[in-house]
Amino acid sequence: MMKKIIILLCCTLFVFTNCTDDLNTEPQVEQTLEDLLESDPDAITGLLSRLYASFALSGPDGPGSSDIDDDAGESPFLRGIVNLQDFTADGMKNRWGDDGLDQLTTSTDWTQNNKFFRYLYNRIYYTVPTANNLLLILEAEDVENEDQVVAEVRFLRALAYYYLIDCFGKGVLATEDNYGTSAPLEEVSRTELFEYVETELIAAEADLPTTNGYGQATKAAAQMLLAKLYLNAEVYTGTSRFDDAVPYINSVINDGGYTLATDFVSLFSGDNYTSTEIILPLIADAISSQSYGNTTYIVNGSMSSETMTITDFGTDDPWSGHRATKAWYGLYEEGDDRGELFWTEGHNYEMTDYKEWTDGYPSIKFRNTGYSTTLDATSFSSTDFPLFRLADAYLMYAECAIRGASGTDMSTARNYVNLVRTRSNASSISLSDLTLDFILDERARELNLEGHRRSDLIRFGKFTGGSYIWPWKGNTAQGTSIPSTYELFPIPSSALEANTNLSQNPGY
């Protein structure tokens, strides 16, 4: 139960206004911090836990509640990451045909009225003012371990802004300094947001601990996010920053205290809270932190009693939604354990119709069964989502080395890649194998369905255009070119209406 403590504490301390109606949302604490601390010495822990929970849960009162005025089941932050990062890319497709979801899974007909873009945008601008409000509270009162608490809040705010930078490219910069401003905030550019997040993360990293409570940010978490920011800097700002990513990647690898899990499957099982590899998890629990948007979305969405014995994977509530295309499951060599994590019985190799459940292979990478413990099948998942993990850091280092970043060498890169591969019984590679195309494919083999794929394809110049085609790209079974404007999502119409200082991204 200790792993769940940050989700359970004080989940109802905040009351918020509608994010779509007011981008400069003004959350209010129901009583002063002084009163809270007098009545509950752990109040700060509860307030901080509420901020962490904004990435994992839909709302404070169970899976049917929502922090924002959007559907509680469809709108949680992590569900938005999976929808926009994985289903828009080559690996996974969804068959439900929900209004707007078809457009994501076929990478076509994106508009500002698609509710799935609104969901993630609103979640970002729920988390940001929550963080701003907490920082102002902390300024007004002396609390124990205040520097670390402030650093965690700044990290979480930067994490929310990171997804704004990556997915939408621009927005407003709401901080504790302009909190409560009555006039609509001015639009800021992608580069301005990048520079702000960079500054915030550098400051937070200095005060974050090397170790922390489970599910809480550490130095390594901030270092991973900084490294990802720099890894994608050329996409975000037009200026390459691979050299700047390397020191932070090295710190994660050499100083973080993390080691690769001995078995790949253990990372995606219901008892993965024991993992030595996961740097920052988003917590799930079948009883105490239920959500339709955490790994429940991945596990249940990938299950169907039509072709599978669903209890073998720990769920009793199959949603029959997600299947992998051959662009993902076709990447594995024989003997690679990761390539065995697809359900093939009763399914077709070719995805002739993405709405047909038996076309394509469901991924069984995420499951709600215990790896080293016994767990009962449940309707909700207890599998924590590994937002950052060590294997990603190894592959990030290798990519930087291939790109010629200072402070790297190819022999070390090869060794790191081989550690990742041999863990899953894939063959070792030689230096001559280590190319950009190889590392992009290896990232798919290792990290797909973990919220990285769209960003990876954009960074490698393969998301838009016709140089790389996958099934149902551009809404054809064989795939076709899509416009470069799709490297950003449209700013939701609700945001444009709420703040006339915002402008639409080009091409929408």
C-alpha positions in Angstrom: 0.0 0.0 0.0 2.9 2.4 0.5 3.4 2.7 -3.2 0.0 4.2 -3.5 0.3 6.8 -0.8 0.8 9.8 -3.1 -2.5 9.0 -4.8 -4.5 8.5 -1.7 -3.6 11.6 0.3 -5.8 14.6 0.3 -7.3 14.2 -3.2 -10.0 16.8 -2.6 -8.2 19.8 -1.4 -8.5 21.8 -4.6 -11.5 23.3 -6.3 -11.0 24.5 -9.9 -12.8 26.4 -12.6 -13.3 25.2 -16.2 -10.0 25.2 -18.0 -11.6 25.7 -21.4 -13.5 28.8 -20.2 -10.4 30.4 -18.7 -6.9 29.5 -19.7 -5.6 31.5 -16.7 -7.5 29.2 -14.3 -7.6 30.3 -10.7 -7.7 27.3 -8.3 -8.4 28.1 -4.7 -7.5 26.2 -1.6 -10.4 25.7 0.7 -8.5 26.9 3.8 -5.2 28.6 4.4 -2.0 26.5 4.5 -1.5 27.7 8.1 -4.8 26.2 9.1 -4.2 23.1 7.1 -0.8 22.5 8.7 -2.2 23.1 12.1 -4.9 20.5 11.6 -2.8 18.1 9.4 1.0 18.2 9.5 0.9 16.1 6.2 -1.1 18.7 4.3 1.7 19.6 2.0 2.2 15.9 1.1 -1.5 15.8 0.2 -1.4 18.9 -1.9 1.7 17.6 -3.7 0.1 14.2 -4.2 -2.9 15.9 -5.9 -0.5 17.5 -8.4 1.1 14.1 -9.2 -2.4 12.6 -9.5 -3.3 15.0 -12.3 -1.1 12.9 -14.6 -2.6 9.6 -13.6 -6.3 10.1 -12.6 -9.3 11.8 -14.1 -10.5 13.4 -10.8 -10.6 13.2 -7.0 -13.7 11.0 -6.6 -13.1 7.9 -8.6 -13.0 7.0 -12.3 -16.3 8.8 -13.0 -15.1 12.2 -11.7 -13.1 14.7 -13.7 -10.9 17.7 -12.8 -11.9 19.4 -16.0 -15.2 19.8 -17.8 -14.5 16.9 -20.2 -15.5 13.2 -20.3 -13.9 11.5 -17.2 -13.2 8.3 -19.1 -11.7 9.7 -22.3 -9.8 12.8 -21.0 -7.1 11.7 -18.5 -3.6 12.9 -19.1 -2.0 9.6 -19.8 -4.8 8.4 -22.1 -4.1 11.6 -24.1 -0.4 10.8 -24.3 -1.2 7.3 -25.7 -3.8 8.6 -28.1 -1.7 11.4 -29.5 1.8 9.8 -29.4 1.1 6.2 -30.2 -2.2 5.9 -32.1 -1.3 8.7 -34.5 2.0 6.9 -35.4 2.8 3.6 -37.0 2.6 1.0 -34.3 -0.9 0.9 -32.8 -4.4 1.4 -34.2 -7.8 1.7 -32.5 -11.0 0.3 -34.0 -13.8 1.9 -32.0 -14.6 4.7 -34.5 -15.3 7.3 -31.7 -15.8 10.8 -33.0 -12.3 12.1 -33.5 -10.5 8.8 -32.7 -10.6 7.6 -36.3 -8.9 10.7 -37.4 -6.0 10.1 -34.9 -5.5 6.4 -35.8 -5.5 7.2 -39.6 -3.5 10.5 -39.3 -6.0 12.3 -41.4 -8.6 15.1 -41.3 -7.3 16.7 -38.1 -9.3 19.8 -37.0 -9.4 22.2 -34.1 -12.8 20.6 -33.1 -11.4 17.1 -32.4 -12.2 16.5 -28.8 -9.0 14.4 -28.2 -6.8 17.5 -28.9 -9.0 19.5 -26.5 -8.6 16.8 -23.8 -4.8 17.0 -23.6 -4.7 20.7 -24.0 -7.1 21.1 -21.1 -5.2 18.7 -18.9 -2.0 20.7 -19.4 -3.8 23.9 -18.4 -5.3 22.2 -15.4 -1.9 20.9 -14.1 -0.1 24.2 -14.7 -2.3 26.5 -12.6 -2.5 23.8 -9.9 1.3 24.0 -9.7 1.2 27.8 -9.8 -1.2 27.9 -6.9 0.8 25.5 -4.8 4.0 27.5 -5.4 2.3 30.7 -4.2 1.1 28.9 -1.1 4.7 27.6 -0.4 6.0 31.2 -0.8 3.7 32.3 2.0 4.5 29.7 4.6 7.5 27.9 5.9 7.2 24.2 5.5 9.5 21.3 6.1 11.8 20.4 3.2 10.5 23.3 1.3 13.2 23.5 -1.4 12.6 19.9 -2.4 8.8 20.3 -2.5 9.2 23.5 -4.6 11.5 21.5 -7.0 8.9 18.8 -7.4 6.2 21.2 -8.2 8.4 23.0 -10.7 9.3 19.7 -12.3 5.7 18.7 -12.7 4.7 22.0 -14.2 7.6 21.7 -16.6 6.5 18.2 -17.5 3.0 19.5 -18.4 4.6 22.3 -20.5 6.8 19.8 -22.2 3.7 18.1 -23.7 2.4 21.5 -24.8 5.7 22.2 -26.6 5.8 18.7 -28.2 2.2 18.4 -29.2 0.9 22.0 -29.8 4.0 24.1 -30.1 2.6 27.2 -28.4 0.2 28.5 -25.9 0.2 30.9 -23.0 2.9 31.0 -20.3 1.0 30.9 -17.0 3.3 31.1 -14.0 3.1 32.1 -10.3 4.2 35.6 -11.4 1.2 36.3 -13.5 -1.2 34.2 -11.5 -4.6 35.9 -11.1 -4.1 38.3 -13.9 -7.6 39.3 -15.2 -6.5 40.1 -18.8 -6.0 37.1 -21.2 -2.4 36.1 -21.3 -0.4 36.7 -24.5 0.6 33.8 -26.8 4.2 32.7 -26.5 6.2 30.8 -29.1 7.6 27.3 -29.0 11.1 28.6 -28.5 10.0 30.8 -25.5 8.3 27.8 -23.9 11.4 25.7 -24.5 13.6 28.3 -22.8 11.2 28.5 -19.9 11.0 24.7 -19.4 14.8 24.4 -19.7 15.3 27.1 -17.0 12.7 25.5 -14.7 14.2 22.0 -15.0 17.7 23.1 -14.4 16.6 24.8 -11.2 14.4 21.9 -10.1 17.2 19.3 -10.8 19.5 21.1 -8.4 17.1 20.7 -5.5 15.6 17.3 -6.3 16.9 14.3 -4.3 18.7 11.3 -5.7 16.1 9.1 -4.2 12.5 10.0 -3.3 9.2 8.4 -2.4 7.8 6.0 -4.9 6.2 7.8 -7.8 7.9 11.1 -7.0 10.4 13.0 -9.0 14.2 12.6 -8.5 17.2 14.2 -10.0 17.2 11.4 -12.6 13.6 12.3 -13.6 14.5 15.9 -14.2 17.7 14.8 -16.1 15.6 12.6 -18.3 13.2 15.4 -19.1 16.0 17.8 -19.8 17.7 15.2 -22.1 14.4 14.7 -24.0 14.0 18.4 -24.3 17.5 18.7 -25.8 17.1 15.6 -27.9 14.1 17.2 -29.7 15.5 20.8 -29.6 16.1 21.0 -33.4 12.4 20.1 -33.9 11.2 22.6 -31.2 13.6 25.5 -31.9 15.5 24.9 -35.1 18.8 24.5 -33.2 20.4 21.2 -32.5 21.2 20.5 -28.8 22.3 16.9 -28.8 25.6 17.9 -27.1 23.6 19.3 -24.2 21.6 16.1 -23.8 24.6 13.9 -23.2 25.7 15.1 -19.6 22.2 14.5 -18.3 21.9 11.1 -20.0 25.3 10.2 -18.4 24.1 11.3 -15.0 21.0 9.2 -15.2 23.0 6.1 -16.3 26.0 6.6 -14.0 24.6 8.3 -10.9 20.9 7.5 -10.7 21.3 4.1 -9.2 19.0 2.4 -11.7 19.7 -1.0 -13.3 18.0 -2.9 -16.1 15.2 -5.2 -15.0 16.3 -8.8 -15.6 13.0 -9.6 -17.5 11.3 -7.2 -19.9 7.8 -8.4 -19.0 8.3 -7.4 -15.4 8.3 -3.8 -16.4 4.7 -3.9 -17.6 3.2 -6.2 -15.0 0.9 -5.4 -12.0 3.8 -5.5 -9.5 6.2 -3.4 -11.5 6.5 -1.0 -8.5 9.4 -3.2 -7.4 11.4 -2.5 -10.6 15.0 -1.3 -10.5 14.7 0.3 -13.9 11.7 2.6 -13.8 12.8 6.2 -13.1 9.3 7.9 -12.9 6.1 5.8 -12.8 2.6 7.1 -13.1 0.8 5.2 -10.5 -2.2 2.9 -11.0 -4.1 0.7 -8.5 -7.2 -1.4 -9.2 -8.8 -0.4 -5.9 -7.4 2.9 -4.6 -6.6 4.8 -7.8 -9.0 3.7 -10.4 -9.0 5.4 -13.8 -10.2 4.7 -17.3 -7.2 6.6 -18.5 -4.1 5.1 -16.8 -2.8 1.7 -17.9 -6.4 0.4 -17.7 -6.8 2.0 -21.1 -3.9 0.1 -22.5 -4.5 -3.3 -20.8 -8.3 -3.5 -21.2 -8.2 -1.8 -24.6 -5.9 -4.5 -25.9 -8.1 -7.4 -24.7 -11.0 -9.2 -26.2 -12.7 -12.5 -25.1 -13.5 -13.0 -28.8 -10.0 -14.3 -29.4 -8.2 -14.3 -26.0 -8.5 -15.7 -22.5 -8.5 -12.2 -20.9 -8.0 -13.4 -17.3 -4.6 -14.6 -18.4 -3.6 -11.0 -18.6 -5.3 -9.9 -15.4 -8.5 -8.2 -16.6 -12.2 -9.1 -16.5 -13.3 -6.2 -18.6 -12.1 -6.4 -22.3 -12.6 -3.4 -24.5 -11.6 -4.9 -27.8 -9.9 -1.8 -29.2 -6.2 -1.7 -29.9 -4.1 -3.8 -32.3 -0.6 -3.4 -33.6 0.2 -3.0 -37.2 3.0 -4.9 -39.0 5.0 -1.7 -38.8 5.6 -2.6 -35.1 5.4 -6.4 -34.8 7.3 -6.8 -38.1 10.4 -5.3 -36.6 11.5 -8.2 -34.4 14.0 -10.9 -35.3 13.2 -14.5 -34.4 14.0 -15.2 -30.7 13.5 -11.6 -29.5 11.3 -12.0 -26.4 9.7 -8.6 -27.1 8.4 -9.9 -30.4 6.5 -12.6 -28.5 4.3 -9.9 -26.8 1.6 -9.9 -29.4 -1.5 -12.1 -29.5 -1.5 -13.8 -32.9 -4.0 -16.6 -32.6 -7.2 -15.8 -34.5 -5.7 -12.6 -35.9 -4.5 -11.6 -39.4 -1.0 -10.3 -40.1 -2.3 -7.7 -42.5 -4.5 -4.9 -41.2 -6.9 -4.7 -44.2 -9.5 -3.1 -42.1 -8.4 -1.2 -38.9 -11.9 -1.4 -37.5 -11.9 -5.2 -37.6 -10.7 -6.7 -34.3 -9.0 -9.7 -35.9 -7.0 -7.5 -38.3 -3.6 -6.8 -36.7 -2.1 -8.3 -33.5 -3.1 -7.0 -30.0 -0.2 -6.1 -27.9 0.1 -8.0 -24.6 3.1 -6.0 -23.5 1.1 -4.3 -20.7 -0.8 -6.7 -18.5 -2.4 -6.6 -15.0 -1.0 -9.9 -13.9 1.8 -10.1 -11.3 5.3 -11.0 -12.4 6.5 -12.2 -9.0 3.2 -12.1 -7.1 -0.3 -13.4 -7.7 -2.9 -10.9 -8.6 -6.6 -11.4 -9.2 -8.2 -10.3 -12.5 -9.8 -6.9 -12.0 -11.7 -4.3 -14.1 -9.0 -1.7 -13.4 -5.3 -2.0 -13.8 -2.7 -2.0 -11.0 0.2 -1.7 -13.5 2.1 1.6 -13.1 3.1 3.4 -16.3 6.9 3.8 -16.8 7.0 7.3 -18.0 10.9 7.3 -17.9 13.1 4.2 -17.6 16.8 3.3 -17.9 16.6 1.5 -21.2 15.4 4.7 -22.8 18.4 6.5 -21.4 20.7 3.9 -23.0 19.0 4.3 -26.4 19.1 8.1 -26.1 22.8 7.9 -25.5 23.2 5.7 -28.6 21.3 8.1 -30.7 23.4 11.0 -29.6 26.5 9.1 -30.3 25.4 8.2 -33.9 24.6 11.9 -34.4 28.2 12.8 -33.3 27.4 14.5 -30.0 30.4 15.4 -27.9 31.0 13.3 -24.8 29.9 10.1 -26.5 31.6 7.2 -28.2 30.3 4.5 -30.4 31.7 1.6 -28.5 29.8 2.7 -25.3 26.7 3.2 -27.4 26.9 -0.3 -28.9 27.4 -1.7 -25.4 24.3 0.1 -24.1 22.2 -1.1 -27.0 23.4 -4.6 -26.5 22.4 -4.5 -22.9 18.9 -3.6 -23.9 18.7 -6.2 -26.7 20.3 -9.2 -24.9 18.0 -8.6 -21.9 15.2 -9.8 -24.3 17.4 -12.5 -26.0 17.8 -10.4 -29.2 21.2 -10.9 -30.9 24.1 -8.5 -30.2 25.0 -5.9 -32.8 28.3 -4.7 -34.1 29.4 -1.1 -34.6 28.5 -1.2 -38.3 24.9 -2.0 -37.3 24.6 1.2 -35.3 22.8 3.6 -37.6 20.0 6.1 -37.2 17.6 3.8 -39.0 18.6 1.0 -36.7 18.2 3.1 -33.5 14.8 4.3 -34.6 13.7 0.7 -35.1 15.2 -0.3 -31.8 13.3 2.4 -30.0 10.1 1.0 -31.5 11.0 -2.5 -30.4 11.8 -1.5 -26.9 9.6 1.6 -26.2 6.5 1.4 -28.3 3.2 2.1 -26.6 5.1 4.1 -23.9 4.2 7.5 -25.3 7.4 8.2 -27.4 6.7 7.1 -31.0 5.2 10.1 -32.7 8.0 12.4 -31.3 10.6 9.9 -32.4 9.3 9.7 -35.9 9.2 13.5 -36.1 12.7 13.9 -34.8 14.0 11.4 -37.4 12.0 13.1 -40.2 9.7 10.2 -40.9 6.3 11.2 -39.4 5.0 13.3 -42.2 5.6 13.2 -46.0 6.0 10.0 -47.9 9.5 8.8 -47.0 8.1 6.4 -44.5 4.7 4.8 -45.0 2.8 2.6 -42.5 -0.6 0.9 -42.7 -3.5 3.4 -42.5 -1.3 6.4 -42.6 -3.3 9.0 -44.5 -6.4 6.8 -44.2 -5.4 4.1 -46.7 -4.7 0.5 -45.9 -1.3 0.7 -47.7 -0.5 4.1 -46.3 0.2 7.4 -48.0 1.9 10.7 -47.5 0.5 13.2 -44.9 1.2 17.0 -44.8 4.0 18.5 -42.7 1.5 20.6 -40.8 0.7 17.3 -38.9 3.9 17.6 -37.0 1.9 19.8 -34.7 -1.7 19.3 -33.5 -4.2 22.1 -34.0 -4.9 24.4 -31.1 -8.4 23.4 -29.9 -11.3 25.7 -30.9 -12.3 26.0 -27.2 -8.9 27.5 -26.3 -9.1 29.9 -29.2 -12.5 31.1 -28.1 -11.4 31.5 -24.5 -8.3 33.6 -25.4 -8.3 35.7 -28.5 -4.6 36.2 -28.1 -4.1 32.6 -29.3 -3.6 31.9 -33.0 -4.1 28.6 -34.8 -1.1 26.5 -36.0 -0.4 26.8 -39.7 -2.4 24.5 -42.0 -5.5 24.2 -39.8 
